[in-house]
Amino acid sequence: KVVAVRTRKAYTRPQFRRPHTFRKPQMAKPSNNTKPIKNNMDEFRVIRYPLTTDLAMKKIEDNNTLTFIVDGYTNKTQIKKAVKDLYQVKVAKVNTLIRPDGLKKAYVRL
């Protein structure tokens, strides 16, 4: 019986590059968590407190804008919904920024 001899290609690069091999796709594991995920970002956690500085008071009078310190992980839509639920007002626009002390400030235009 004659057996064919295979030769390997010589590597010419200074570093070895592993050839791509077959990767079997992973099967999804069945979930053992039967409880629905509870959203713990209610409006009382989203909005921490309103700011009452002189600049914030001027914005209320001139631009019809409220200023709040909010939770750092909330986004603009969550802030908008929380202000609507807490104060029963229609929100036109929300601007956010992160202050140098690490707190997130939200300007809510009514």
C-alpha angles and dihedrals in degrees: 000000000000118000120201113233115221121207124206124230112255116244112241099178122091092233128050116244112200111230117242111261132190114284115199112221114247120250116236112253116234112252117242091189106100098169117092115246109261117222104227093184098099122163093265091058095042096055113046102179141324120257116240102186123135091256091050091050090050090052090052092053100039106031103023088239128143120208122214139174105229138185112284095233098053124103130215096267092053090049091049092051093046093052090048092051096044102041103022093230131132112248118214101183142353125210120186136191137171113237123223090255089060100254121127116236123199127200108204115196114205 
